[in-house]
Amino acid sequence: MNSLVFSNMLHRPARTAVSIIGIGIGILLIIVTVGLANGSLRERAKREANVGAEIMFRPSGSMGLTGSEVLRLPVTMGPDIEKVEGVAAAVPIGQASVSSKEGITGSRLLDGVEWEKYAAVAGLQVTHGRKFVDGKDELMTDSAWLSTRKEKIGDKLSVYDRDFEIVGTYEPSAGARVKIPLSTMQTQLGAEGKASAFFVKVKEGFTPQTVGDNLHAKFPEDQIILTSELEELYMQGVPALNVFLNVVIGVAGAISALIILLTMYTTVTERTRQIGVLKSLGMSKTKIAWTIVQEALLLSLGGIAFGVLATVGLQYAFAKWTTLTVAIDPSLVGTIVVVGLISGMIGALYPGLRAARLDAVEALNYD
């Protein structure tokens, strides 16, 4: 039986290969779309959590983590926050999103920082060039961001519809990849003396949870977020994303089922005489239908393998030539295998039943 299935697949190698590639592209669509969305969010969350501070202090009523909030916290709150038991330092930061023609999403997140204070907490080191000067149209980026865009120190980058000079790079990557002086951001947004949030560094001997409780007691109206929880908050912060990803999975599954249906229907039509010979030799309807289903399942498995391998290759390409991250979740791959196999069985159902119901005499006379 297995030799018959394989011989059927190898009888039309080009069609078999095209079918596998077509299914694989559907699998690739699912894994890359889901992986790119989740990977980008997780990668940003990890960079936000890599600032060296254990707590993010934000004003009451803040919504989301996209940089769309106005600067509302007075920078002068910093000393008051530092008086809370267990707080070692409170560093103000401004976050804003600006339009970007280069970015895939059409926007770019900026951090407005006081370099000395921010770098001390986050452990940043200038790797090339120099730090920016407060109040000037200058910026710094992490090394990976500059490298993938083939930019260099001294080049210009459009921010707020004017050119900012790239004066230096830093390591490690933390927060937004592009940083400008906080004072420049404040002036641009008409929010002098204001910040989006404070990064709070916890003293040794204190836990983030304890200090967070202390801050909440002193500032009950403001938001206290542990940076260790940012990844989960990012994933929950876009409720429509999961709906979109589920739709993508459903569409890709439907495409795979249609490819299988078309392939197997054509196969049954071409092999009508062969099916008649098998029936005349005593093969049962069940075995004939199962042969068709087996072939469909093998095509599905081939498509799944092709899609996963292509995704790994694409993941490597993204990592090498861009700053995008594709997160391949093992549970997602397991879901893809199940969806692919179910799609293959559904696609083979009608052709298999049609083959099983063929009359042996008519099939032998089929031209």
Residue frames relative to the residue before (quaternion, step in Angstrom):
aa qw qx qy qz dx dy dz
M 1.0000 0.0000 0.0000 0.0000 0.00 0.00 0.00
N 0.6682 0.5004 -0.3068 0.4571 3.59 0.90 -0.92
S 0.6360 0.5263 -0.3337 0.4551 3.59 1.03 -0.80
L 0.6232 0.5350 -0.3331 0.4631 3.58 1.08 -0.71
V 0.6490 0.5166 -0.3153 0.4609 3.58 0.94 -0.89
F 0.6922 0.4744 -0.2837 0.4640 3.59 0.85 -0.96
S 0.6448 0.5134 -0.3289 0.4609 3.57 0.99 -0.78
N 0.6183 0.5354 -0.3437 0.4614 3.58 1.05 -0.68
M 0.6685 0.4972 -0.2995 0.4650 3.59 0.97 -0.87
L 0.7175 0.4469 -0.2559 0.4691 3.60 0.97 -0.86
H 0.5018 0.6599 -0.4248 0.3638 3.59 1.25 -0.25
R 0.7656 0.1363 -0.0798 0.6236 3.58 1.13 -0.69
P 0.1197 -0.8557 0.4977 0.0759 3.63 0.45 1.17
A 0.6368 0.5339 -0.3442 0.4370 3.58 0.99 -0.77
R 0.6723 0.4853 -0.2998 0.4719 3.58 0.92 -0.90
T 0.6276 0.5297 -0.3359 0.4612 3.58 1.02 -0.78
A 0.6659 0.5048 -0.3030 0.4582 3.59 0.93 -0.92
V 0.6558 0.5065 -0.3128 0.4643 3.59 0.95 -0.88
S 0.6381 0.5240 -0.3274 0.4594 3.59 1.01 -0.79
I 0.6586 0.5023 -0.3081 0.4681 3.57 0.93 -0.90
I 0.6607 0.4972 -0.3117 0.4682 3.59 0.93 -0.87
G 0.6415 0.5312 -0.3294 0.4447 3.59 0.98 -0.82
I 0.6581 0.4787 -0.3029 0.4960 3.58 0.97 -0.85
G 0.6449 0.5452 -0.3173 0.4315 3.57 1.00 -0.88
I 0.6293 0.5291 -0.3396 0.4569 3.57 1.04 -0.73
G 0.6227 0.5250 -0.3370 0.4722 3.57 1.07 -0.70
I 0.6442 0.5037 -0.3103 0.4848 3.58 1.02 -0.83
L 0.6316 0.5363 -0.3192 0.4599 3.56 1.00 -0.88
L 0.6239 0.5486 -0.3300 0.4482 3.56 1.00 -0.85
I 0.6733 0.4958 -0.3007 0.4588 3.58 0.89 -0.93
I 0.7348 0.4512 -0.2651 0.4316 3.57 0.60 -1.15
V 0.6844 0.4818 -0.3025 0.4560 3.59 0.90 -0.88
T 0.6585 0.5098 -0.3251 0.4482 3.59 0.90 -0.85
V 0.6926 0.4511 -0.2715 0.4930 3.56 0.87 -0.99
G 0.6810 0.5029 -0.2900 0.4465 3.57 0.90 -0.93
L 0.6579 0.5052 -0.3137 0.4621 3.58 1.00 -0.78
A 0.6528 0.5047 -0.3149 0.4690 3.57 0.99 -0.83
N 0.7098 0.4432 -0.2620 0.4807 3.57 0.79 -1.01
G 0.6574 0.5319 -0.3121 0.4330 3.56 0.97 -0.88
S 0.6567 0.5077 -0.3141 0.4606 3.57 0.97 -0.85
L 0.6656 0.4921 -0.3078 0.4691 3.57 0.97 -0.84
R 0.6775 0.4837 -0.3004 0.4657 3.58 0.89 -0.89
E 0.6468 0.5213 -0.3288 0.4492 3.58 0.98 -0.79
R 0.6548 0.4884 -0.3194 0.4803 3.57 1.00 -0.77
A 0.6330 0.5309 -0.3340 0.4538 3.58 0.99 -0.80
K 0.6545 0.5045 -0.3207 0.4629 3.58 0.98 -0.80
R 0.6467 0.5004 -0.3301 0.4716 3.59 1.01 -0.73
E 0.6348 0.5180 -0.3306 0.4683 3.58 1.05 -0.74
A 0.6977 0.4565 -0.2702 0.4814 3.57 1.05 -0.75
N 0.6264 0.5603 -0.3238 0.4345 3.57 1.30 -0.25
V 0.4318 0.7274 -0.4409 0.3000 3.59 1.23 0.37
G 0.5593 -0.6377 0.3843 0.3645 3.59 1.22 0.04
A 0.6527 0.4669 -0.3093 0.5103 3.58 1.29 -0.18
E 0.4125 -0.7379 0.4879 0.2173 3.54 -1.07 0.72
I 0.7805 0.2544 -0.1199 0.5583 3.59 1.22 -0.43
M 0.1882 -0.7307 0.6426 0.1329 3.54 -1.17 0.73
F 0.1699 -0.7845 0.5944 0.0500 3.55 -0.77 1.14
R 0.0278 0.8210 -0.5659 0.0707 3.59 -0.52 1.19
P 0.5874 -0.5932 0.4087 0.3688 3.59 -1.16 0.47
S 0.6242 -0.5391 0.4069 0.3926 3.55 -1.21 0.47
G 0.7905 0.3207 -0.2399 0.4634 3.55 -1.12 0.70
S 0.4120 0.7038 -0.4872 0.3124 3.60 1.22 0.11
M 0.1525 -0.7950 0.5852 0.0482 3.54 -0.97 0.93
G 0.8548 0.1120 -0.0855 0.4995 3.56 -0.87 0.95
L 0.3547 -0.7104 0.5724 0.2047 3.51 -1.43 -0.02
T 0.4018 0.7675 -0.4137 0.2798 3.55 1.10 0.72
G 0.5369 -0.6279 0.4191 0.3766 3.62 1.17 -0.10
S 0.5110 0.6629 -0.4104 0.3620 3.58 1.25 0.23
E 0.5368 0.6350 -0.4033 0.3820 3.60 1.26 -0.16
V 0.4633 -0.6492 0.5198 0.3060 3.57 -1.13 0.66
L 0.5406 -0.5951 0.4750 0.3577 3.55 -1.28 0.40
R 0.0114 0.8542 -0.5155 0.0675 3.58 -0.43 1.23
L 0.6550 0.5210 -0.3310 0.4358 3.59 1.12 -0.49
P 0.4143 -0.6922 0.5215 0.2780 3.62 -0.81 0.90
V 0.5003 -0.6583 0.4732 0.3038 3.56 -0.91 0.93
T 0.5987 0.5920 -0.3490 0.4115 3.57 1.18 -0.59
M 0.5193 0.6263 -0.4244 0.3974 3.62 1.25 -0.07
G 0.4797 0.7172 -0.4145 0.2892 3.56 1.20 -0.49
P 0.6912 0.4653 -0.2981 0.4657 3.64 0.74 -0.93
D 0.6341 0.5245 -0.3377 0.4569 3.60 1.06 -0.71
I 0.6414 0.5112 -0.3221 0.4728 3.58 1.01 -0.77
E 0.6707 0.5144 -0.2967 0.4444 3.57 0.98 -0.85
K 0.6019 0.5616 -0.3593 0.4397 3.61 1.22 -0.32
V 0.5380 0.6206 -0.4067 0.4000 3.59 1.23 -0.34
E 0.5613 -0.6356 0.4158 0.3286 3.56 -0.94 0.90
G 0.7958 0.2875 -0.2377 0.4771 3.54 -0.88 1.02
V 0.6017 0.5552 -0.3633 0.4448 3.62 1.24 -0.18
A 0.2500 -0.7791 0.5604 0.1280 3.57 -0.78 1.05
A 0.7917 -0.1072 0.0996 0.5931 3.58 1.02 -0.79
A 0.1387 -0.7579 0.6316 0.0860 3.55 -1.23 0.60
V 0.0896 -0.8302 0.5501 -0.0111 3.56 -0.38 1.26
P 0.3393 -0.7547 0.5198 0.2124 3.62 -0.64 1.05
I 0.0158 -0.7879 0.6155 -0.0071 3.55 -1.12 0.68
G 0.2077 -0.7456 0.6175 0.1402 3.53 -1.14 0.68
Q 0.0734 -0.7882 0.6099 0.0379 3.59 -0.98 0.82
A 0.0970 0.7922 -0.5933 0.1048 3.55 -0.89 0.96
S 0.3071 -0.7222 0.5879 0.1965 3.55 -1.17 0.63
V 0.0779 -0.7825 0.6172 0.0259 3.55 -0.98 0.88
S 0.5779 -0.5795 0.4347 0.3757 3.58 -1.17 0.49
S 0.0386 -0.7988 0.6001 -0.0188 3.54 -1.11 0.74
K 0.3401 -0.7411 0.5442 0.1975 3.56 -0.80 1.00
E 0.6586 0.5248 -0.3104 0.4411 3.57 1.13 -0.62
G 0.6565 0.5512 -0.3155 0.4069 3.58 1.02 -0.75
I 0.5618 -0.6161 0.4395 0.3342 3.56 -1.11 0.72
T 0.7284 0.4289 -0.2371 0.4789 3.58 0.99 -0.81
G 0.5087 -0.6635 0.4156 0.3582 3.59 1.25 -0.13
S 0.7442 0.2918 -0.2099 0.5630 3.59 1.23 0.20
R 0.1821 -0.7649 0.6084 0.1078 3.53 -1.27 0.42
L 0.3344 -0.7360 0.5560 0.1932 3.57 -0.95 0.90
L 0.1381 -0.7855 0.6011 0.0512 3.55 -0.96 0.97
D 0.2125 -0.7124 0.6485 0.1638 3.52 -1.26 0.58
G 0.1629 -0.7403 0.6429 0.1099 3.54 -0.97 0.90
V 0.0691 0.8360 -0.5335 0.1081 3.58 -0.45 1.18
E 0.3807 -0.6102 0.6241 0.3052 3.49 -1.41 0.27
W 0.4273 -0.7884 0.3625 0.2537 3.53 -0.04 1.35
E 0.6818 0.5098 -0.3176 0.4176 3.58 0.70 -1.02
K 0.6950 0.4682 -0.2781 0.4695 3.59 0.85 -0.97
Y 0.6774 0.4996 -0.2946 0.4525 3.55 0.89 -0.97
A 0.6771 0.5015 -0.2960 0.4500 3.59 0.86 -0.96
A 0.6230 0.5501 -0.3428 0.4379 3.59 1.04 -0.73
V 0.6983 0.4528 -0.2691 0.4846 3.60 0.97 -0.85
A 0.7437 0.4170 -0.2230 0.4726 3.59 0.88 -0.97
G 0.4129 -0.7281 0.4604 0.2958 3.60 1.21 -0.25
L 0.3301 0.7653 -0.4917 0.2521 3.59 1.10 0.68
Q 0.1329 -0.7647 0.6271 0.0655 3.52 -1.19 0.71
V 0.4306 -0.6668 0.5395 0.2810 3.57 -1.02 0.81
T 0.2033 -0.8151 0.5351 0.0887 3.59 -0.61 1.14
H 0.7841 0.0198 -0.0119 0.6202 3.60 1.11 -0.62
G 0.7887 0.2880 -0.2192 0.4969 3.55 -1.11 0.65
R 0.5263 -0.6006 0.4954 0.3419 3.53 -1.07 -0.85
K 0.5916 -0.5341 0.4430 0.4105 3.54 -1.30 0.07
F 0.5573 -0.6093 0.4410 0.3516 3.57 -1.20 0.49
V 0.4389 -0.6667 0.5405 0.2660 3.53 -1.33 0.39
D 0.5225 -0.6543 0.4470 0.3149 3.59 -0.82 0.99
G 0.8118 0.2820 -0.2183 0.4624 3.52 -1.04 0.88
K 0.6678 0.4930 -0.3092 0.4641 3.60 1.21 -0.27
D 0.5269 -0.6084 0.4911 0.3331 3.54 -1.32 0.37
E 0.3644 0.6990 -0.5144 0.3377 3.52 0.44 1.31
L 0.0733 -0.8049 0.5874 0.0402 3.57 -1.15 0.51
M 0.2237 -0.7287 0.6281 0.1567 3.51 -1.40 0.28
T 0.1333 -0.7781 0.6083 0.0822 3.58 -1.17 0.56
D 0.5373 -0.5612 0.4767 0.4113 3.55 -1.24 0.16
S 0.6774 -0.5458 0.3166 0.3782 3.57 -1.16 0.62
A 0.6546 0.5321 -0.3202 0.4311 3.59 0.96 -0.88
W 0.6374 0.5382 -0.3286 0.4429 3.58 0.96 -0.85
L 0.6860 0.4809 -0.2865 0.4648 3.57 0.89 -0.94
S 0.6626 0.5306 -0.3056 0.4313 3.57 0.97 -0.89
T 0.6947 0.4846 -0.2900 0.4454 3.61 0.84 -0.92
R 0.7133 0.4255 -0.2550 0.4952 3.59 1.16 -0.49
K 0.4200 -0.7421 0.4398 0.2820 3.55 1.31 0.22
E 0.4026 0.6854 -0.4985 0.3459 3.55 1.07 0.76
K 0.1680 -0.7762 0.5958 0.1197 3.56 -1.29 0.17
I 0.6777 -0.4717 0.3662 0.4290 3.53 -1.31 0.30
G 0.7459 0.3607 -0.2867 0.4811 3.56 -0.89 0.96
D 0.5583 0.5898 -0.3971 0.4276 3.60 1.23 -0.31
K 0.4220 -0.6935 0.5287 0.2478 3.53 -1.31 0.35
L 0.1027 -0.7633 0.6354 0.0550 3.54 -1.18 0.70
S 0.4108 -0.7249 0.4978 0.2409 3.57 -0.84 1.00
V 0.1109 0.7552 -0.6333 0.1278 3.55 -0.75 1.17
Y 0.8280 0.0371 -0.0699 0.5551 3.57 -0.82 1.00
D 0.6369 -0.5816 0.3055 0.4035 3.57 1.04 0.92
R 0.6993 0.3369 -0.3139 0.5467 3.57 1.05 0.73
D 0.5836 -0.6158 0.4144 0.3293 3.54 -1.25 0.42
F 0.1246 -0.7385 0.6599 0.0607 3.51 -1.06 0.97
E 0.3765 -0.7273 0.5263 0.2286 3.58 -0.95 0.83
I 0.3576 -0.6978 0.5777 0.2268 3.56 -1.01 0.88
V 0.0902 -0.8499 0.5191 0.0050 3.58 -0.37 1.23
G 0.8341 -0.0294 0.0357 0.5496 3.61 1.14 -0.31
T 0.2697 -0.7234 0.6053 0.1938 3.53 -1.37 0.21
Y 0.1735 -0.7910 0.5812 0.0799 3.55 -1.20 0.49
E 0.1219 -0.7454 0.6492 0.0895 3.52 -1.36 0.29
P 0.5929 -0.2031 -0.7789 -0.0230 1.59 -2.11 1.35
S 0.6465 -0.4975 0.3943 0.4231 3.55 -1.31 0.14
A 0.1342 0.7787 -0.5988 0.1302 3.57 -0.83 1.02
G 0.8170 0.1467 -0.1332 0.5415 3.56 -0.92 0.89
A 0.7749 -0.2459 0.2267 0.5364 3.57 -1.12 -0.68
R 0.5388 -0.6523 0.4258 0.3206 3.56 -1.05 0.71
V 0.7413 0.3249 -0.1968 0.5534 3.59 1.14 -0.57
K 0.0549 -0.8061 0.5889 -0.0175 3.56 -0.81 1.06
I 0.0769 -0.7699 0.6331 0.0214 3.53 -1.04 0.91
P 0.6522 -0.4981 0.3618 0.4423 3.62 -1.20 0.24
L 0.5349 -0.6294 0.4581 0.3285 3.59 -0.98 0.84
S 0.6411 0.5369 -0.3311 0.4372 3.57 0.98 -0.81
T 0.6279 0.5264 -0.3340 0.4660 3.61 1.06 -0.71
M 0.6581 0.4976 -0.3059 0.4750 3.59 0.96 -0.85
Q 0.6357 0.5347 -0.3312 0.4475 3.58 0.95 -0.84
T 0.6675 0.4962 -0.2993 0.4676 3.58 0.91 -0.90
Q 0.6536 0.5287 -0.3096 0.4443 3.57 0.94 -0.91
L 0.7629 0.3715 -0.1883 0.4945 3.59 0.95 -0.90
G 0.4430 -0.7039 0.4517 0.3228 3.59 1.27 0.04
A 0.5579 0.5880 -0.3832 0.4428 3.56 1.07 0.79
E 0.0236 0.8356 -0.5468 0.0467 3.56 0.80 1.03
G 0.8257 0.2048 -0.1685 0.4979 3.55 -0.94 0.92
K 0.6390 0.5182 -0.3250 0.4665 3.61 1.26 0.24
A 0.1331 -0.7733 0.6150 0.0781 3.56 -1.29 0.42
S 0.5464 -0.6041 0.4640 0.3483 3.58 -1.26 0.35
A 0.7946 -0.0852 0.1304 0.5867 3.54 1.01 -0.88
F 0.3045 -0.6855 0.6115 0.2517 3.53 -1.40 -0.01
F 0.2692 -0.6990 0.6332 0.1951 3.53 -1.12 0.74
V 0.1756 -0.8178 0.5462 0.0456 3.54 -0.63 1.17
K 0.2242 -0.7649 0.5960 0.0977 3.54 -0.81 1.12
V 0.3197 -0.7696 0.5304 0.1554 3.56 -0.85 1.07
K 0.4830 -0.6612 0.4944 0.2917 3.58 -1.03 0.81
E 0.5853 -0.5586 0.4517 0.3760 3.54 -1.22 0.49
G 0.7412 0.3687 -0.2945 0.4774 3.55 -1.00 0.85
F 0.6957 0.3842 -0.2572 0.5498 3.57 1.32 -0.13
T 0.3542 -0.7099 0.5628 0.2320 3.56 -1.13 0.61
P 0.6151 -0.5602 0.4001 0.3843 3.60 -1.12 0.60
Q 0.6363 0.5390 -0.3338 0.4396 3.58 1.01 -0.80
T 0.6580 0.5079 -0.3084 0.4626 3.59 0.95 -0.88
V 0.6784 0.4741 -0.2916 0.4795 3.57 0.88 -0.93
G 0.6170 0.5407 -0.3484 0.4534 3.56 1.05 -0.71
D 0.6408 0.5087 -0.3199 0.4778 3.57 1.01 -0.78
N 0.6357 0.5267 -0.3265 0.4603 3.59 1.01 -0.78
L 0.6584 0.5015 -0.3030 0.4725 3.58 0.99 -0.86
H 0.6494 0.5195 -0.3193 0.4544 3.55 0.98 -0.83
A 0.6344 0.5228 -0.3297 0.4642 3.58 1.07 -0.71
K 0.7051 0.4502 -0.2642 0.4800 3.60 1.03 -0.78
F 0.7875 0.1577 -0.0630 0.5924 3.58 1.06 -0.80
P 0.0834 -0.8684 0.4864 0.0485 3.62 0.52 1.13
E 0.6745 0.5108 -0.3046 0.4375 3.59 1.12 -0.52
D 0.6677 0.5183 -0.3001 0.4422 3.58 1.16 -0.45
Q 0.5127 -0.6527 0.4755 0.2915 3.56 -1.28 0.43
I 0.1217 -0.7705 0.6246 0.0379 3.55 -0.91 1.01
I 0.0102 0.8146 -0.5757 0.0697 3.59 -0.46 1.23
L 0.3392 -0.7145 0.5743 0.2113 3.57 -0.88 0.95
T 0.4755 -0.6924 0.4577 0.2916 3.59 -0.79 0.99
S 0.5813 0.5797 -0.3754 0.4303 3.60 1.17 -0.45
E 0.6951 0.4559 -0.2659 0.4882 3.61 1.22 -0.40
L 0.4203 0.7495 -0.4451 0.2521 3.59 1.27 -0.07
E 0.6243 0.5558 -0.3548 0.4188 3.58 0.97 -0.81
E 0.6700 0.4869 -0.2959 0.4759 3.57 0.91 -0.90
L 0.6485 0.5201 -0.3171 0.4565 3.58 1.00 -0.81
Y 0.6303 0.5253 -0.3350 0.4633 3.58 1.00 -0.76
M 0.6835 0.4938 -0.2951 0.4494 3.58 0.88 -0.93
Q 0.7037 0.4328 -0.2587 0.5005 3.58 1.12 -0.64
G 0.5905 0.6418 -0.3433 0.3486 3.55 1.24 -0.42
V 0.7271 0.3249 -0.2249 0.5614 3.60 1.25 -0.21
P 0.1579 -0.8519 0.4908 0.0925 3.61 0.38 1.21
A 0.6580 0.5185 -0.3226 0.4406 3.59 1.07 -0.67
L 0.5226 0.6669 -0.4100 0.3378 3.57 1.21 -0.41
N 0.6707 0.5042 -0.3065 0.4495 3.59 0.87 -0.91
V 0.6143 0.5355 -0.3407 0.4689 3.57 1.08 -0.73
F 0.6560 0.5151 -0.3005 0.4627 3.56 0.94 -0.95
L 0.6780 0.4956 -0.2970 0.4544 3.57 0.88 -0.94
N 0.6319 0.5222 -0.3316 0.4670 3.60 1.04 -0.71
V 0.6226 0.5272 -0.3338 0.4722 3.58 1.08 -0.73
V 0.6322 0.5325 -0.3260 0.4589 3.58 1.00 -0.86
I 0.6491 0.5140 -0.3119 0.4661 3.58 0.95 -0.90
G 0.6650 0.5112 -0.2982 0.4556 3.58 0.96 -0.89
V 0.6622 0.5004 -0.3048 0.4672 3.58 0.95 -0.89
A 0.6639 0.4989 -0.3081 0.4640 3.58 0.92 -0.91
G 0.6310 0.5260 -0.3294 0.4655 3.59 1.05 -0.74
A 0.6507 0.5115 -0.3105 0.4675 3.57 1.01 -0.83
I 0.6322 0.5260 -0.3315 0.4624 3.58 1.03 -0.80
S 0.6453 0.5188 -0.3176 0.4622 3.58 0.96 -0.88
A 0.6531 0.5147 -0.3151 0.4575 3.60 0.95 -0.87
L 0.6615 0.5022 -0.3087 0.4637 3.60 0.97 -0.83
I 0.6265 0.5264 -0.3414 0.4625 3.60 1.03 -0.77
I 0.6518 0.5045 -0.3056 0.4767 3.58 0.95 -0.90
L 0.6422 0.5368 -0.3196 0.4442 3.58 0.92 -0.95
L 0.6858 0.4776 -0.2885 0.4673 3.58 0.84 -0.98
T 0.6633 0.5168 -0.3071 0.4457 3.57 0.91 -0.93
M 0.7268 0.4386 -0.2531 0.4641 3.57 0.77 -1.03
Y 0.6039 0.5407 -0.3668 0.4564 3.61 1.07 -0.62
T 0.6504 0.5025 -0.3055 0.4808 3.57 0.99 -0.87
T 0.6297 0.5473 -0.3241 0.4459 3.57 1.03 -0.85
V 0.6668 0.4989 -0.3008 0.4647 3.57 0.89 -0.95
T 0.6493 0.5225 -0.3210 0.4499 3.58 0.96 -0.84
E 0.6855 0.4844 -0.2845 0.4632 3.58 0.94 -0.89
R 0.7609 0.3810 -0.1894 0.4899 3.58 1.08 -0.73
T 0.2234 0.8069 -0.5200 0.1692 3.56 1.17 0.50
R 0.6729 0.4809 -0.3037 0.4730 3.61 0.87 -0.93
Q 0.6394 0.5306 -0.3274 0.4499 3.61 0.98 -0.84
I 0.6442 0.5143 -0.3168 0.4691 3.57 1.01 -0.83
G 0.6257 0.5352 -0.3339 0.4589 3.58 1.08 -0.73
V 0.6327 0.5211 -0.3286 0.4692 3.59 1.02 -0.78
L 0.6555 0.5152 -0.3104 0.4567 3.59 0.94 -0.92
K 0.6559 0.5014 -0.3146 0.4685 3.59 0.99 -0.79
S 0.6634 0.5094 -0.3116 0.4509 3.57 0.98 -0.83
L 0.6633 0.4826 -0.2906 0.4926 3.55 1.26 -0.49
G 0.6502 -0.5757 0.2964 0.3974 3.57 1.28 0.14
M 0.4257 0.6865 -0.4939 0.3218 3.62 1.19 0.19
S 0.4292 -0.7279 0.4785 0.2387 3.57 -0.84 0.98
K 0.6627 -0.4975 0.3835 0.4078 3.54 -1.32 0.35
T 0.6364 0.5469 -0.3257 0.4356 3.57 1.01 -0.86
K 0.6790 0.4872 -0.2978 0.4614 3.59 0.90 -0.90
I 0.6302 0.5247 -0.3360 0.4633 3.59 1.03 -0.73
A 0.6626 0.4917 -0.3038 0.4764 3.58 0.91 -0.91
W 0.6630 0.5134 -0.3085 0.4491 3.59 0.97 -0.86
T 0.5899 0.5622 -0.3609 0.4536 3.59 1.14 -0.63
I 0.6538 0.5043 -0.3025 0.4762 3.58 0.98 -0.89
V 0.6619 0.5055 -0.3020 0.4638 3.58 0.94 -0.91
Q 0.6288 0.5389 -0.3342 0.4499 3.59 0.98 -0.84
E 0.6539 0.5068 -0.3128 0.4665 3.56 0.93 -0.87
A 0.6475 0.5185 -0.3154 0.4608 3.57 0.98 -0.84
L 0.6576 0.5071 -0.3114 0.4620 3.58 0.98 -0.84
L 0.6401 0.5109 -0.3294 0.4698 3.59 1.03 -0.74
L 0.6251 0.5183 -0.3326 0.4796 3.59 1.03 -0.73
S 0.6483 0.5212 -0.3131 0.4583 3.56 0.99 -0.85
L 0.6600 0.4998 -0.3037 0.4716 3.58 0.94 -0.90
G 0.6345 0.5200 -0.3272 0.4691 3.57 1.03 -0.77
G 0.6551 0.5104 -0.3049 0.4662 3.56 1.01 -0.85
I 0.6343 0.5278 -0.3230 0.4635 3.57 1.01 -0.83
A 0.6627 0.5033 -0.3035 0.4641 3.58 0.91 -0.95
F 0.6517 0.5111 -0.3131 0.4648 3.57 0.96 -0.87
G 0.6706 0.5115 -0.2997 0.4459 3.58 0.92 -0.93
V 0.6660 0.4946 -0.3085 0.4654 3.60 0.94 -0.87
L 0.6682 0.4920 -0.3069 0.4661 3.60 0.92 -0.89
A 0.6402 0.5115 -0.3258 0.4716 3.59 1.01 -0.76
T 0.6312 0.5320 -0.3306 0.4576 3.58 1.06 -0.73
V 0.6313 0.5246 -0.3303 0.4660 3.58 1.00 -0.82
G 0.6512 0.5102 -0.3091 0.4691 3.57 1.00 -0.83
L 0.6655 0.4937 -0.2952 0.4756 3.56 0.99 -0.87
Q 0.6065 0.5517 -0.3416 0.4595 3.56 1.09 -0.72
Y 0.6508 0.5074 -0.3048 0.4756 3.57 0.99 -0.86
A 0.6576 0.5113 -0.3118 0.4571 3.59 0.97 -0.87
F 0.6355 0.5204 -0.3277 0.4668 3.59 0.98 -0.82
A 0.6780 0.5047 -0.2946 0.4459 3.57 0.91 -0.95
K 0.7038 0.4790 -0.2684 0.4508 3.58 1.04 -0.78
W 0.8264 0.2698 -0.1037 0.4832 3.56 0.86 -0.93
T 0.7603 0.2354 -0.1800 0.5780 3.61 1.23 -0.05
T 0.4985 -0.6198 0.5003 0.3422 3.55 -1.34 -0.05
L 0.4430 0.6936 -0.4562 0.3383 3.58 1.28 0.23
T 0.2135 -0.7766 0.5840 0.1011 3.55 -1.14 0.69
V 0.1388 -0.7594 0.6312 0.0753 3.57 -0.92 0.98
A 0.1671 -0.7987 0.5742 0.0663 3.57 -0.51 1.21
I 0.1676 -0.7847 0.5920 0.0752 3.59 -0.51 1.21
D 0.1619 -0.8098 0.5616 0.0501 3.54 -0.34 1.28
P 0.4735 -0.6911 0.4599 0.2944 3.65 -0.67 1.02
S 0.6391 0.5195 -0.3384 0.4552 3.59 1.00 -0.73
L 0.6227 0.5292 -0.3357 0.4685 3.58 1.11 -0.69
V 0.6362 0.5182 -0.3279 0.4683 3.58 0.97 -0.84
G 0.6281 0.5270 -0.3322 0.4663 3.59 1.03 -0.77
T 0.6395 0.5170 -0.3161 0.4730 3.57 1.02 -0.83
I 0.6394 0.5343 -0.3197 0.4511 3.57 1.02 -0.88
V 0.6309 0.5314 -0.3346 0.4556 3.59 0.97 -0.84
V 0.6680 0.4934 -0.2978 0.4708 3.58 0.92 -0.92
V 0.6607 0.5020 -0.3064 0.4665 3.60 0.89 -0.95
G 0.6627 0.5191 -0.3071 0.4439 3.58 0.95 -0.90
L 0.6836 0.4794 -0.2926 0.4661 3.57 0.91 -0.88
I 0.6405 0.5098 -0.3250 0.4735 3.58 0.99 -0.80
S 0.6369 0.5236 -0.3244 0.4637 3.57 1.00 -0.86
G 0.6509 0.5226 -0.3139 0.4523 3.57 0.99 -0.84
M 0.6632 0.4975 -0.3068 0.4674 3.58 0.96 -0.85
I 0.6447 0.5083 -0.3244 0.4697 3.57 1.00 -0.84
G 0.6713 0.5102 -0.2966 0.4483 3.56 0.95 -0.91
A 0.7080 0.4505 -0.2571 0.4792 3.59 1.10 -0.68
L 0.4764 0.7145 -0.4280 0.2816 3.59 1.22 -0.34
Y 0.7237 0.4302 -0.2659 0.4697 3.61 0.66 -1.01
P 0.6680 0.4769 -0.3323 0.4646 3.67 0.79 -0.84
G 0.6411 0.5313 -0.3307 0.4442 3.61 1.01 -0.77
L 0.6695 0.4826 -0.2935 0.4824 3.58 0.95 -0.88
R 0.6281 0.5344 -0.3357 0.4552 3.56 1.02 -0.76
A 0.6590 0.5007 -0.3109 0.4673 3.58 0.97 -0.87
A 0.6627 0.5220 -0.3055 0.4415 3.57 0.98 -0.87
R 0.7210 0.4535 -0.2533 0.4587 3.59 1.07 -0.71
L 0.4452 0.7008 -0.4649 0.3074 3.59 1.23 -0.11
D 0.4178 -0.6808 0.5419 0.2613 3.58 -1.04 0.81
A 0.5247 -0.6773 0.4148 0.3063 3.59 -0.77 1.04
V 0.6691 0.5020 -0.3085 0.4530 3.62 0.88 -0.92
E 0.6746 0.4779 -0.3001 0.4759 3.61 0.89 -0.93
A 0.6454 0.5282 -0.3308 0.4417 3.57 1.00 -0.79
L 0.6565 0.5067 -0.3161 0.4609 3.59 1.03 -0.78
N 0.6943 0.4569 -0.2607 0.4912 3.59 1.15 -0.62
Y 0.4713 0.6913 -0.4395 0.3267 3.59 1.31 -0.13
D 0.2087 -0.7818 0.5777 0.1069 3.56 -0.91 0.93
